[in-house]
Amino acid sequence: MSVKLELVLASASPRRRELLEAAGWEVEVRPAAIDETRLPGERPGAYVLRLARAKAAAVAADVGARRTVLGADTVVVIGGEVLGKPGGDREARAMLRRLSGRSHRVLTGVCLLRGGGEQMWVESTRVWFSKLSAAEMAAYVATGEPRDKAGAYAIQGGAARFIQRISGSYSNVVGLPVASLWERWRR
């Protein structure tokens, strides 16, 4: 007997949807409208986990307990600082300057609500960036790609040329740790 891979994604991220569909899930997208403000003193892992749970819970309240709901939130963390999505091109360039020639972590909080149960976890991937020139940063920002990405870059896009190596889940850097989701889904 095969298990049908259906879920409601509590996120507007086209990258998350693409990752899930590529891995065989049937996805209904229902973005959650929640306050994503970080609480004072909130640690990065606790922050993404709280947002993932809030997104999943908000959507589960609308679709009912019999549906499987997935919430997720991703941030870039460097030197203890959380880099979310840039507010504009100037902020995107500042983020890229911070990342240039250094390593950082990408954290994704994930919440899976299914059958009255809840599974939550944080996936962490380390990413090493090449040293970037001002011209490289300006050209990349001019593409528009950094505007809606945590840390102002897309590993699956134009920023791929800047990534020296990663340690951990590639799909996590894109926005969702698909392998760890599958491991929990199978339980």
Secondary structure as UniProt FT lines:
FT   STRAND          6..9
FT   HELIX           14..22
FT   TURN            23..24
FT   STRAND          26..29
FT   TURN            40..41
FT   HELIX           44..63
FT   TURN            65..66
FT   STRAND          69..78
FT   TURN            79..80
FT   STRAND          81..83
FT   HELIX           89..99
FT   TURN            100..101
FT   STRAND          103..114
FT   TURN            115..116
FT   STRAND          117..129
FT   HELIX           134..142
FT   HELIX           145..148
FT   HELIX           150..152
FT   TURN            155..157
FT   HELIX           158..162
FT   STRAND          163..167
FT   HELIX           170..174
FT   HELIX           178..185
//
